[in-house]
Amino acid sequence: MSRSEEIADTAAEPAPAPIPSPAEPPDDRPRVVRSMVGTGPGTVLAGRYRLVARVGSDLSAGAEFWRAEDTVLQRDVGMTVLRRRPADESDSDPEGTARAAEMIVRALRAGGFEHAGCARLLDVLAAGSPGVPEDVLGAAVTEWVADLSLTEAVADGLLKPPRAARMVQSLAAAAEEAHGRGLVLGTDHPQRIRVAEDGRAQVAFVLPRPGTRPEDDVRGLGAVLYTLLTSRWPLSGSDAARAGLPSPQRDGDGAPVPPSSLRPGVPVELDAVCTAALSPGADRVHTAAAVHRMIADVVAEEDRAALFPPQHDGVTAAPDDVWQAKTRRPPPRDPRSRRKLAIGVGVLAALVLGVLGYLGVQVGAMFREPTAPAIVVGGSNAASAVPGGPAGNVAIGGVSVEVYDKTGDRDNADEVDRAVDGDPATTWSTYTYKQQLPALKPGVGLMASFVGAEQLSQLAISSPSAGTVVEIRSAPSADADLDDTTLLTRETLRSGTTTISLADSQPVQHLLIWITTLSGSGDAHVSQIDEVVFYRAGD
């Protein structure tokens, strides 16, 4: 917490009641005067927990939130400290002792509750216990959620909506389970929430105020999601200011405006979650189970739609995001190891076939009249034996192939070798897309690499996906950008085998089969390739 926040925190607390001067006439009511000096950085509670830094406070609960050190186990812990209020005889609970006692009892009841969305309760200290200062009415010790406060989680810019939903999912599940046990978490205060290292939003500080109800937790879930989407806290303005968060604009009914009105790209489903949880009207949701179910549906739908580029939301893609902006190139893949393996296998297969061919010729010569010498063409690609090849041309062996896609996940990359294995019964296909190219991506292709530069005469593509449009492009390298490739020809595949002439092409070592239009219709667009055979011009 910054120095300015600490000053604001101190200023917001009630001032001590004035002590009557000796000149004032005495009255019959007893006066209780206590020193408010005590707990602060360095104070040790119960002979074990040393306060290190105050990270927030909840004035309505009379609670302070601290990072502390367990000096016995030598680890950081979180502490919620209930401070004694200055005596106020006009209050039915002058120093807050009854309020604190009720909060401590509720904490003891929740001692067995454990969930990934809530820091685990480790210890509870009651007022008057050994080692508890006079100005402390109770304290609760939890595991320390070390990574970020809610404010810090949004300080570096807006989060992507799917990530925000995932961060709140575990918190909503914790609230649902807690309410099922008759407990509340206190999710409606921004400084009670922290974000763990794995990205889960958690209740980091316990002891919510006595009046907290399950409905308050529901509103808190909507508020946490709203904050992660907009960097604004939509509940108490004073709590927002204390946490260093701005408040959002509100509509005519006093409800915060939907997150989508403050930033682009927020799905309508997340707008609905926030509106349903925060609405002051009768249309709002009333249970944490409902909020959890809505968020879980959003996350599940995001998982199903991961193959498609997200709507632009103004947030820069993270390095590990599948979909990257066009201006951001993914790290180039190194095809050398795989290409070297393919070359080695091709050379070995060529030698084996050559030896077998030679032996076959010699054995055959022993049982028949001499004939013209047989010519054996070696190659690791079994397609060289595919019948129906063009007369005077030779099928090329030793071809390695990779899925070429510069925009994201490579379609069925682990099956791509099936397209050149010489067996039409084994196939490679693109993913199935709900929209036709180039709506989702500019295209997807197969990058073929030969052992050396080849003078191609034609290639034959066996495919059942009629209507697939392919461009045949020469490439300077296997990982070249599309703009660096050269268009040789364009062809629409028919069902069966489509032969594409390359008679006028120059020698090339890398050839791209670039699919620009998929087969199919409606919301199912997919192209399948059973086999590709490359032919070099004969002598």
N, C-alpha and C positions, 0 to 999 in steps of 0.2 A: 504494500500500500504506500502511495506517495505521501509526502508530508502534508500536502494540501488536503488529501482525503482524511488524514488523521485529524487535522484541525477541524474539518467539517463535521467529522464524526463526534468529536468532543463538543462542538458547539451545539449539536442537535440534542444532546442529552439534557435532561432537566437540571436546573441549577439547584444547589442545596437550599433547603428552607432556612430563612434568616434566624439567627439565635437571638432571643430577646436580651436586651441590654439590662444591666443591673438597675437602671433607672425606671424600667417598665414595671408596673405593678404585677405581682404574681397572680396567676389564676390557678384554678383547681386541677387543670388537666396536666398529666405527666408529660414531660418533654424528654424525647429520646434523641440524643446527639451521638453520632458515631463518626469516626474518622473514615473518609472515603479514600485515604491514601493506603495503598497496599499492592494489589495485583498490577503488574506491569512487566515489561521485558526483564527477564532474569528471575522473576518470582518462581519459586518451586512449590508446587501443590502436592500434598500428600507425601512429601519427602521424595518424590519421584519424577514429576512432570515439570520440566522447566519451560516457562513461556519464552518463546523466541521472537515472534513477530505477529502483531495483530493484522489479520487480512480482511476483516469485515465486521459488521455488526448488524443486529436486527433489534432496533429500539423497541418495537412493539412487543417483543418477547423478553426484553431486558438482557439480551444475549450478545456476547462478543465472540468472534471466531478467531482462533489463534493457530499458528503453526508452533508446535511445541516439541520438546525432545524428551523421550522416555530415557532417563539417565540409567535405568537398570538394564534395559535391552539395547540401549544405544541406537535408537532409531527415531525418525521423525514420526509424529502423530498429529492428528487434528484434535483441537479442544474447543468445545463450546462452553463458555464460562458465563454463568448467570450472576450478574452483579446486583448487590443490594442497592436499592434506590434510596436517595435522601428521604428522611421521614416526612410524610405528608399526612397530617392528622385528618385532613378532609377526605382522605381515601379510605375505603373499607379495608384495604390491604396496604397499610402505610409504607412498608418497605419492600413489598413484593414477595414476602416470605411464603404466603399461601400459594401464590402463582408459581413460584419456583418449586415448591413441594409437589404440586400437581404435575409439573413438567418432569421432575425426577421420577415420580411414580410411573408415568407413561414411558419413560426411557427404560425403566427396569422391566416393564411388561414387554418391551420390544427387544429385550436382550437376546432372544433366540432367533431373531429374524436376520437372515443373511440372503443377499441377492447381489448379482453383478452390477445392478443399477444403484446400489447404495453402499457407502463405506461401512465396513464392519465395525460394530460397537465393541470396544475392548474393555472399558471400565466406566463406572459411574461413581461420582463423589457427591455425597450429601452434605448439606450445611452442618457445621459443627463437628465433622469428622476430623480425626487427627491430621494436622498439617494443612487444613483448609483455612485460608485467611478469613478474618472476620467479615470482610466486605464481599465475600463470595457465598452465594446461597446454594451453589451446586455446580457441578461440571460433568461433562460427558467426554470420554476419550474415544476416538475412532482412528482407523487406519488413515494415514495421510495420503490424499490424492495429489500426487506430486506435480502433475504436468501444468495445467493452466486453469485459471479462473474463467468463468463464463465471459467476462469482459476481455480477458487476454485472448480467448479463443477466436474472437471476431475482430481483434485489434488490427490484424494484418490485411484485412479486406474481406469481402463477401465469400462465403462458402458455397460450394455447389449444392443445389437443393437435395440431390440424392444422398450426399454425405451428411447433410444436416439431419435428414430423416433417419439415417442409420445411427447417428449419435444419440438421438432421443429414444430410439426403439427400446433399448435396455432399460432406460429410466421409466418409460411407460409400463414396461413389464413389471418392474419393481413396485410401482404404485398400485398396479392391479393386484399383485399378490399381497401387498401390505393391507390394502382395503379389505381383501378377503379374510384377513386375520383380525380385523377391527383396529388396525393401526393407521396412522397418517405419517407422511414423510416430510412435509413442509417444502414442497417444490416451488411454492409461490414467492420465494425470495431469491433474487439473483445471486446474492453472495453465499447462499447455501450450496450452490451448484458449482462443481468443478468438472473439468474434462480430463479423463485419465489418458495415459500415454497411448493406449490402443484406440483412442477416439471415442470412448463411451462417456456420455454425460452421466454424472453420478451426484447423488445427494452426499455431500462431503461433511456437512455439519448437522447434527441432530438437535434434539430438544426444540421442536416447533412450539409456538405459543399455544396455550391451552385451548383457545377458541378455534384452532385450525380443524377444518372438516375435510372429508374426502373430496367435496366439491372444490375446495381451494387447491388441492393437489391437481385436480383435472385442469383448472384454470392455469396452474403453474406449468403443466406439461405443454399446453398451448403457448404459454409465454416463453418457455425455453426454446421451443421450435421457432417461434416468431423472431426471437433474438438472433438465433443462428442464421436465419434467412435474411434479416434486415439490419442487424447490429443495433436494434432498438428494443428496450424493455417496455412491454405494453401494459403492465399493471401499475403499481404505485409509483407516482412520479418521484416521491422522496426516496424510495428504494432505488429507483433508476439513477437518480443524481448521486446517491451515496456510492453506487457501484461504478459510476463514471460512464453511464450509458444514457443516450438521449431517449426521450419519449416519442412515440409515433404520432402522426396526425390522426384525428378521429372523425368519424362520420357524424351525421345528425343525431344518431341514437347514442352517441358516446362510445361506440365500439371502435377499436383501432382499424384503420384502413387495411385491406388485404395486403399481404406481402407482395403480391404481383404488381401492385400499384406503386411500389417503392423500388422495384428492380425487375429486370426482364428475366424470363426463363423459369419462373416458379411454376411448377405444374399446378393445374387446377385442383388436383387431389390434395396437395399440401396447403393450398389456399383454403380448401374446405376444412381441413383439420384445424387450422388456426382459428378460422371463423367459428366453427362449431364449439371449440373449447373456450373461446374468449367472449362470445356473444352474450350480452346482458339479457337477451330475450329468452323466450320459451323454446326457441329452436336449438339451443346449445345442447351439446352432449353432457351427460351427468355422471358418467362412469369412466374410470381409467381404463377399464377393459375395452370400451368402445374406442377410445383414443389409440390404445395399443393396437387394436385390430385394424384401424384405418391406416396407421403408419406401417404396419406389417404388410398390408396390401400394396402400399406404394413401393416399399422396398422389393417385394416379390415381383411387381410389374417392372421395376427398374432392372432386375436381374434378367427377366425375360427379354427386355428390349435392349440389352447390352450390345447387340450386334448392330444397332442403328445409331447414327450420330445424334447426340442430344441437341435440343433446341439451344440456340445461342443465348447465354445468360450473362455475358459480360465478365465472366470469371476465367482467368488464364488457366489452361489445362495443366494439371500436375504432371511431373515427369512419368509417373506410372499409369496415367490415364490411357485407356485404349484409344480414344479418339483425340487427336491432336489437331491444332489449327494448321492451316496450309502453310503458314509461315514458319512452323516449327517442324523440322524434320526429325523423324525418329533416328536413333543411333544406327549407323549402317551395319548391316549384318556382314560377317566375314564368311564368304562362301568358299574360301580356299580349302579348308579341311575336308568339306564334303566333296568338293570338286576333285581334290587329290585322291580321295578314296575311290571315287567313280573312275578316275583315270587309271589307277592301279588295278582295279577290278577288270576294267576293259582290256588293259594290256595283257593281264594274266589269262583272261578268257580267250583273247585272240591267239596267244601262244598255244593254249591247250587245244583250241579248235584247229590251229595250223598243224600241230603234231598229229592229232587224230586224223586229219584229212590226208596228211602225207602217208601215214601208216595204211589208211584205207586204200589209197591209190596203189601202194606197193603190194598189198595183199591181193587186191583185185587183179593186178597185172599178172599174178601167178596163175590165174584161172581163166583168162580170156585173152583174146588177141590184142596186141598193142593198139591203142587208140590215141587220139590227141590228148595231151595232158589235161587233167581236170584242174579247174581254178576254184580255190576255196577262199571265200571272203570271211574273215574273222570279225567278231564284235561281241561286246557284252550284251547288247540290246537284242533280245530274242526276236524283235520285229524284223530283223534281217531275213528271217525265214518266212515271213508272212507272204502268202501267195498273192498274185495279182499286182505285183510291183511293176512300174513302168519299164518297158524294154529298154535296155541300154543304160539303165540307172541302177545304183546300188544303195540299199538301205544302210543307214549309218548306225553303227553300234557305239557303245560307250557314252551314251547321252545321259547327262544328269539334268534334273529339272527341279525347279523350286516354284512355290506360289509367289507371285509378284503382286504386292499390294502396299503402297506407300502411305495409306490413310489409316490403317488400324490393324485389327486382328486378321491374320492370313487364313483364308478359307480352307478348312480341312487340310492343313499343311502336312499332317502326319500321313496322309493318304496319297500325296501327289505322285509318288513313284509308280503308282498303279497306272498312270497315264502313259508310261513308256516301258512297261515290263514285258511287252510282247503277248500279253494275255487279255483279249478284249472282254473276258468275263470279269476282270477286276477293273474297277472304275474310280475316277476322281470326279467330284462335283463341287460347285460353288455352294455357299450357304443358300438357304431359301430366304428371299427378301420380300417384304410386303410391298415395296415400291420398285418400279423399274429403274435401272441405271439411266442417267447419272444422278437420280434424285438423292440417293443415299451415299454414293461414292462414285468417282468418275469411271471406274471399271475395276476388273480383276483379271489377272492373267497368269500364264505359265512362262517362266523364263528358262529356256533350254540352253545348255552350255555343252559345247563339243570339246574333244581333246585338243584340237587345233582348228585353225580357220578352215572352213569347208565351203566349197562352191556348190550351193544347193540348186537342184533342178526343180523340186517340188516337195510338198509334204501332204500326207493324207491324214485326215482327222475322222475317226470313227466316233459317232455320237448319236444318241436318240433324240437330242434336243433341237428339233427343227426350229428355225427362226433365230438361233443364236448368231449374233454378228461378231466377227473377229477381225482384228487388224493384225497383220503380220509385220513386225518391226525388227529391224536390226538394232543391236545395242552394243555400245563400246565396252560394257562390263555387266556382270550379272546384277549389280546393285545400282545401275545407272538410273537417274531420274527419267521420267517419261519424256520430258522435254528434250532430253539428250538422245532419244532413240529416233530412228528414221523409218517412216512408213514405207513399206514395200508394196503392200496390196491389202485390199479389204474384201471379205467374203461372208456371205450368209450361209450357215450350215444347213444341210438338209438331213433328214433322218437316214442314218446309214453312214457311208463313207463319203466324205467330201474331199476331192483332190484340189489342191491350190498350187498353181504354177508359180515358180520363182525363177523362171528361165533367164530373166534379164538382171538378176540380182548380182551383187558383188560378193566375194568370199566373206564369210562372217563366222565368228566363234560363239556369239551369243545371239539367240533369236527369241523374241518375245511374241507369244500368242496372246493378244490383248483383247479381252471380251468387253465390248462396249454396250451390247444389248443381250439380255438374258432371255431364255425361253420361258414360256408360261404366260399367265394372265391373272387378272384379279389381284389378290394379295399373296400370290405364290409364284415368284419368279426365280428360276434356278436353271442352271445349265450343267449337263453331265458330259464328260469326255471319257470314252472307253479306251481309246488308244490313239497315239500320235506316232506316225512313222515319217522320218526325215530321209530324203533321197539326195545323194550327190550325183552330179552329172557323170555319165560313163565316159570312158576314154574314146 
